[in-house]
Amino acid sequence: MSSAGGRQPSQSRAIPTRTVALSDAAQLPPDYCTTPGGTLFSTTPGGTRIIYDRKFLLDRRNSPMAQTPPCHLPNIPGVTSP
């Protein structure tokens, strides 16, 4: 069975990974969720991957929405209130 354009399908290869056990969140590097291009990423508890482009975030840095705290936050002294 030939593929379109006469090209051969590429072979899949495993991505090398390593597991590192951390005993404290302070051991994480400050840029552990960024790519070399500056893209930030995270996952939700359900496993959905969320990708934040650095340019998009910087463009919204001075928006009115970014200057106000989210509504309906609980009052936690030192965390959500001074």
BELZI-V45070 format. One record per residue. N is the residue number from 1. PHI is phi in degrees with one decimal (* if undefined). OMEGA is omega in radians with two decimals (999 if undefined). Layout:
N;PHI;OMEGA / N;PHI;OMEGA
//
This chain:
1;*;-3.12 / 2;-100.8;3.12 / 3;-89.5;-3.12 / 4;-60.0;3.10 / 5;79.0;3.11 / 6;75.5;3.14 / 7;-85.1;3.09 / 8;-86.0;3.08 / 9;-65.4;-3.14 / 10;-76.1;3.11 / 11;-86.0;3.09 / 12;-82.9;3.11 / 13;-132.0;3.10 / 14;-70.2;3.07 / 15;-85.5;-3.13 / 16;-66.4;3.11 / 17;-133.2;3.01 / 18;-143.9;-3.14 / 19;-107.7;3.12 / 20;-124.1;3.12 / 21;-84.6;3.11 / 22;-114.2;3.10 / 23;-99.6;-3.10 / 24;-151.8;3.13 / 25;-63.1;3.13 / 26;-66.7;3.13 / 27;-79.7;3.12 / 28;-74.5;3.07 / 29;-68.8;-3.09 / 30;-65.5;-3.11 / 31;-114.7;-3.05 / 32;-67.5;-3.12 / 33;-115.9;3.09 / 34;-120.3;3.07 / 35;-98.8;3.11 / 36;-56.0;3.12 / 37;-80.5;3.12 / 38;96.8;3.14 / 39;-76.2;3.09 / 40;-96.3;3.08 / 41;-140.5;3.14 / 42;-154.5;3.04 / 43;-131.5;3.08 / 44;-85.6;3.09 / 45;-57.7;3.12 / 46;-81.4;3.10 / 47;98.1;3.11 / 48;-70.0;-3.13 / 49;-87.0;3.11 / 50;-113.2;-3.13 / 51;-117.6;3.11 / 52;-112.7;3.10 / 53;-73.5;-3.09 / 54;-57.0;3.14 / 55;-61.1;3.12 / 56;-60.3;-3.13 / 57;-65.2;3.13 / 58;-66.4;3.10 / 59;-65.4;-3.11 / 60;-95.4;-3.08 / 61;-57.4;-3.08 / 62;-102.4;3.14 / 63;-71.7;3.13 / 64;-57.1;-3.13 / 65;-65.2;-3.13 / 66;-76.4;-3.09 / 67;-91.0;-3.11 / 68;-117.8;3.11 / 69;-73.3;3.08 / 70;-61.6;3.13 / 71;-77.9;3.07 / 72;65.2;3.04 / 73;-79.8;3.07 / 74;-68.7;3.13 / 75;-84.0;3.11 / 76;-120.2;-3.11 / 77;-55.3;3.14 / 78;84.9;3.13 / 79;-116.1;-3.13 / 80;-103.1;3.06 / 81;-142.7;-3.11 / 82;-64.1;999
//
